[in-house]
Amino acid sequence: MNKPVISFEKYEILSIDYKKLDEPSIEDANISTEVSIGISEQHEAGKVEIDVSISDPVNQREINVKVRGLFLIDESLEIEKIKQFLAQNGTAMLYPYVRSIVSMVSVLDSETSILLPTINTTK
């Protein structure tokens, strides 16, 4: 049986910042997502960090969530392939957790939860 290229070990919530606004700071809803990856020196482990910021002017709130996923890597891969697998597959594995966290936190203060859209990790 072949060893998986990357194996998802766990995720960690690095930060959650929820703010109820007296007045909306912007007029339109906005979602920004940043993804960063890192690889250990021996190329046996990697990490993916997803940082999401959401502005919800209708419900007068802002949410920022940062989550890190930790992965084991098949050491036989070249560094460029490792980066590609972490960026695409690692993000695809971690993003559902980020979506769930945002949804759960946002529904605690409103009957309207925020559901992040799905993303295409190949682009």
N, C-alpha and C positions, 0 to 999 in steps of 0.2 A: 504494500500500500504506500502511496506517495505521501510524503510529509507536506502539510499545508504551507503555502508561501508565507503567510502571516497568520498568527493565531491571536485572537482577542483574549486578553487576560482579565482586564477589569477597567472600570472607569472611575474617575474621581471628580467630584464637583469642586472646582477651585474657587468659584465665587457666584453668589446670587445677589443681585441688587434690585430691589423692587421699590419704586417710588410712586406714591400717589401725588398727583399734581393739583395745586389749587386752580391753576389755569393751564390749558394746553400750551406747551412750548412751541409746537408746530401745528399746522393745520391738517396735514395728511399723515396717514399711518405710514410707518417706515420700518423696514427690517434690514439690518446689515449683518453680514456674516463674514467672519475671518477665520481661515484655517491655517494652522502652521504645523509642520512636522519636524521631528528630530530623530536622530539615529545614534545609538551608542557607538563608542570607538571600535568595538569588536564586531559591530554590525549584527549582534544577536538579539537586540531589543530596539523597539522604536516607540514613539509616542505621536499622537495626533491631538492637537488642541483646537477646539471650536469655541469661538467667542461670538455670541449673538447679542445684538442690541435691538430692542423693539420699542417703538413709540406708538402708543394707542391713544390718540387725542379724543376719541369718542368716549372712552371710559376714563380719561384723564390719568394715564399711568405710563410708566416706562419700566422696562425690565431689561437687565443685562445679566447674561448667564455665561460662565466660562467653564468648560468641561474638558478633562484630559482623558484620553484612552491610551492604555498601555498594551503593547503587542510584543509577542515573540516572533522572531524573523528567521527564516531559513538562511543560514550563513553562507550557503553556496551561491546566493544571488549577487549580481553586480550591484553597486551602489545606486546606479540610475534606476534599475528595476525595483530596488527596495523603495526608493523615493516614490516611484509611480504607484506601487501597490499600496503604500501607506496613504498617499494622497487620494487615490480613488477608492480602494476597498476599505481602508481604515476609516475614512470619512463616512462612507456608506454604512459601516457597522456602528459607528458612534452616534451619528446624527439622530436616529430614532430615540435615543436616550435624552438628547437635548430637547427634542420636540416634546417628549413626555414631561420633562421637568418644567418647561415653559407653560405647558397646558395646566399642569397641577398647581403651580404657583399662581397663575393668573386667575384661576377659578376660585381661589380662596377669598378673593376680595370682590368678586363680581359673578353674576350668573353667566357671564359671557367669558368663556376661556379663549385664550389666544392659541390658535392652531397654526404652527409654522408650516409653510408649504414644503412639499418634497423638493429635493434638489437632484440635479443631474451631476454626479461626481466625475463623469468622464470629460467634462468641459473645463 
